[in-house]
Amino acid sequence: MDRLVILGWYALLAALVFFALFVMSDKEEFTGTAVNNEGLWQRLNPVLMYLPLVLVSLKQILQA
């Protein structure tokens, strides 16, 4: 299996985890914990969602 496909699956799973952390950060139970970093989770989620697209694009550019 291609390494980019495997990396894409890992990025998807990590993006789902960060999305869950982003949703959980609004809850009162997580105030004062590491989960409370709402802005961090909000920014890491799209970075990981677009990572496979960027890597595939770079691979195509470098092969041209």
N, C-alpha and C positions, 0 to 999 in steps of 0.2 A: 504494500500500500504506500502511496506517495506520502512523503513527510509533511507536505502542506495540508493534506487531508487530515492527518492525525493532529497537526497543530490547530487546524480549524475546529476540530471537535473539542480540543482542550480549551480553546478560546471561547467557544460557545458555552461550555460548562462553567468556566470562570465568570463569564458575563452573567449567567443565570444566578450564580452565587452572589455577585456584586449587586444585582438587581434585588435579590431577596434582602440583602443587607441594607440597601437603600430604603426599601419599604419598611423594614423593621426599625430603622433609625428614627422614624416619626413616633414610635410607640414610647409611652412614658416609662415603661419598665426598663428601657435601655439607656436612660439618661445617666450620664457619668461613666459610661462604659466605652469600649473601643467601637462598638456598633454605632455609637452616636455621631460618628463622622459622616454625616449625610452628604456633604459636598464631595468628599473623597469618593464615595461609592457612586455618586451621580456622574462623576467624571470618568471613573475607570470603566464603567459599563459600556459606553459607546466606543472607548478606545479599544476594548477587547472585541467588540462586535465588528469594528472596521479593520482590525488587524489582518484577518485572512485576505480581505480584498486588497489591502496595501501590499501584502507579500506576494500575492498572485500577480498583481500589476508590476511589481518590481522584477519578478521572475520573467515576465513577458518582455519587459523593456530590456533586460540584460541579455536575453536570448536573441533579440533582433539584430 
